[in-house]
Structures are given as structure tokens and as C-alpha cells.
């Protein structure tokens, strides 16, 4: 979505839902669920990744690897949303990466610049009332929100060089809707950023979600309070939900045929310097890029796209109803869950497949193989 479409941030149709369940989510019992089925063998799995592609390098950009280099996946395109950074810069970094690795033919559609309702001022007020938010993305990153811009700034100098390839002519919402209807019940949407683009697609086309094959998204962390005390507080934030809670609520209550949640489990797997050394031991344009812009962070988005490409990586999961708190309070933007037996009658909350663990060894081996398998020509 371009700047002119930012008016959607005041959509009158979005109503905050008050809930008191977030504080007790950790005490609820879940229903055990089997691992996800292996992908079908009749043809490549069709996928669109929607993400806040902060770059260069980092989890957002590297999330493209499990999809682009899997022979069983056909990436229809990427859609970009503000979140970790501003949309215009994210799009440019992604298009440049695709050029570097010889994948510039994959469309990149520019999307939402601003959340539906949330603003920098609202996030600043939330911090003042309820405590610091570790990561604020486009509104200050790990620094102060006070000096961050309210409006999307111009793209600055790019370390990896500016892209030559323009974005797609369609915006992200148009692209998502058209692709899903061109391939009904075949397109998996993999979302690893704020869910603004998907919410807008759902509002514009109420049949969008049910026409897709499934949604797999990175978010819905259910134990952030304890994580902030016992682990790394900087990672104990469900930023994708916090940045645009209303969009998350709209998206997660839409009639998807299936929803898979990759949340807290993704904090457990780091892109360590040792693992980086293994990846970059083979020199290709992609491994050189990974090494040049290394950031020692959890592999949040890489895990999400890897699960989309190969669901058999999941070793345990549970099913529960999930939603996002949109009431203006301390839990604004936080996920909460309810087991089926305790779900409110006629609740819009949908049953979701929540990943608890994966085969980490196989994930690392598969990711490294994909990263090293690039045979692209040198970057222009």
C-alpha cells in the first residue's frame, strides 16, 4: 500500500475488542496435535511471502532462502509491509538481494506503509504507561521512539547498492488477491511481518482467506512476560502483533482453511557465528551476502518459511483457539489462547496449529544446503 492508502489507519470498521484472557493464557491446557502433513508431490507448492524485509541481511531477508531454493516450492511473489523498517527501504533491499542471487524475476509488490490504527504517538504513550517495548521497528528500532519519524522517510544509502529492478505495478493487496484467485485453494500465504497487507486484502475481498490454501505466520508468542525475565528481554516481544494489533485480529479471525503459528519456538534457534562459518565456507553470491551482513539473531523468519516449505520439520505442535488483544491496555497487541473446551460460544477465534518444536538439526542442514546451492551469476 502506498502512502495515500494510509487513510486505512483510521478505518471506522475496525472495533477494539476488550478481553481479559491474556493474563491467564499461560495457565490454559492445550489439546495435543499431530505434526503437519508432508507437502503434496503432485507439483510445486505455490507460495507468497508477506514480510517486513528489513535489510541488508538479517532474518527478514534470509527468510527468502528456504522458499527460493526449494525445488518443491514456486514463489509467486513477495509482498512488503512496514514493520521492522519502512516499506520503501525494505522493498529496495529485497529487490537488491534478488538481483544479487539471480532471482530478480520474482515479483516484489509494495504494500502498507502504516498500521491500520496504531501510530508512533500511541506506541510512545503505551511505553510511558506500561513499560519499554524492546524493539520498535520503523519507530525507533532498539533506540528511542521520541526522535523517530511519523512519516515514511526517503530511502538512504544502501550498503549493498541500490536495486535496478522496479517493484511490481500492482500493490501488495491487489497482488495477493489476484494470485489467490488465479490459483484457488493452492496458494500458501507465509506471513513473517505485521499483518496489515493481509487485513486489507481481507477487507477488500471477503473471500480472500477462504480462497487461499492456508496461512503460516510468525508471531503469537505466548510467554513473553516470563521470557523477558528468564531469557533475552530484547527477544521477548511479539513485535509483528504489537505493531498492528487490529490487522492481526482481522487476519487471524478470517476464514482460513488452516492457520499455523510459528511463535516462541523461533526464539530458540540462533544464527550463531559458528553456524555462519559453516554456511560461508562455500563462496557464492548468496553466502557472501549472508557473511557481509551477518546479525547474531534468532532465525525467526527463516524457521517460518522453512516450515512452510517442509512441514515435516515440525516435531510437536498443539491446537488451540488464538486471537490478539486489541483493548487499549497493558496487553494491547498480545496473543492469547483458549483450548477448545473453554472457547466462548460463537467466538470468532479460530483453531490454530501452534508449533512447539522442530527438528533443529535437519533445519540447519537444509538451510545451509539451500544457501550454498546458489549458482547465480555475479551481481550487476
Order of alpha helices (4+ residues) and beta strands (2+ residues): beta-beta-alpha-alpha-beta-alpha-beta-alpha-alpha-beta-alpha-alpha-beta-alpha-alpha-alpha-beta-alpha-alpha-alpha-beta-beta-beta-alpha
